[in-house]
Amino acid sequence: MKQDNDFLKKIGNDDGMTVPDGYFADFAQRMAQQLPQIEFENTSAPKVLPRSRWQQVRPYVYLAAMFMGIWCMMKMFNLMASTDTSSFDSNPTLISAITDDLFFDDYCCVDGYDVLEDMYHEGFSTADFTELASYK
């Protein structure tokens, strides 16, 4: 007995969607008859609705807001880019702090012992330093 491997012959290709003969021949006419009739007025002159005060002023408000945004953006760029060197000379607090030897020694000069002490408190050991020295 020979087995047939063509599954379309076994199943068939009928999907069950059928329409009567000649259904689409006069479909447009039947659809037009079922739609309600709409009468149009004179289409030569379109109706113009009155605009409110806000609709009249809105483009100018948006334009002004845009220019203000650009001005603010340029102002910020100018503030960020300015490098004013005269601020150091005109700041008496900064000048008095730098000229004070005690303040300068405590906050500006870093002693090697202080660095090693801080590293020890952070968890470094002498073994870490010998490993670093061996890399040279």
N, C-alpha and C positions, 0 to 999 in steps of 0.2 A: 504494500500500500504506500503510495507516494503522498508525502505531506506537503500541503500548499503553504508557502511562506509569505504569500501576499496578504497582509492583514487588511488592506483597504477593501479587497474583494470580500473578505469575511464580514467585516464590520459595515462597510458601505460608507459613502461620503455624503449622505443626506443628513444635514444638520437640523432639520425640522422647521426651518424658516422658509416658508413659501408664501407667495401672494397669488391672488387669482390672476388669470390671464387678462392682459389689457388694463391692469390696475394703474400703472404709471402713465398710460397713454393720455388720459384726460384728468390727471391728478391736479395740475395747475388750475384748470377751470373749476373743478369742484372746490378747491381750497379758496379761490377768489370769491365764490358764491357764499361760502360759510363765514367769511370775514365781514365785520360790520362796515358799513359805508361811512367814511369821514369826509365831511365837506370842509374844504379849505377856503379861507378868506383870500383876499387879494394878496398874492405873494410878491408883488413887484416892490412894495415898500416894507422893509422889515420893521418890526416894532423895536423901539429903543426905550428901555426901562430907565427911569430917572435914577441918577446916582446919588448916594448919600454924601454928606460932607466928608466922612472918613474915607470913602472911596475916591474922592477927589484929591484929598490931601495925602493919602497913603504913599504914593510914589516919592513925594518930596520928603516925607518923614524917613522913609527907608534910605534915601540918598544921604540925608543928614546923618543918620546913624552909621552908615557905611564910612563916611568921611571922619566922623568922630572915632570910630574904631581904628582907622588907619592912623589918625593923629596919635591916639594912645599907644598904638604899637610902635610907632616911630619914636615917641617919647621914651618908652621902655628900652628900646634898642640904644638910644642915646645915653640913657642913664647907666646901662650895663657896660657900654663900651668906653665910657669916659674914664680916663686915667689922670686924675688930678694929683699932681705931685706937690702942689702947694698946701695940701691938707695936712701934711706932716709938719710943715713949718708953722702953720697957724693953729695947731692943737697944743695948748699949753700943758695939758695933763700928760700927753704922750712925751713931750719934751722933758718934763720934770721927772717922769719915771725912768727915762733912759739916762738922764744925767745923774740920778741917784745911784751911787755905787752899790749899796746894799741890795736894792731892788734888782739891779742888773746882774749881780752875782747870784742871787737866788733864782731868778727866773730865766735869764738869758744864757748864762754860762753853765755848761753841763760838765760835771766832773766825771771821769771814768769810773771812779769808785761808786758813784751814785747809780750809774748805768748797770754795773755788775750787781749791785745790791738789789736793784729793781728786777733784774733778770732772775736772781736767786729766789726772790719772793714769787715770781711768776711760775717757778717750777724747773728752771734750768739747773743742771748740776755741773760739776767740774768735768765729768766724763763727756758731756756735750761739747765743752770747749776744746777738749783734746781731740775729739772727732773733727771739729771744725778746723783745728790747726793742722791736722794730717791731710786735709784736702789741698793745702797750698802747694 
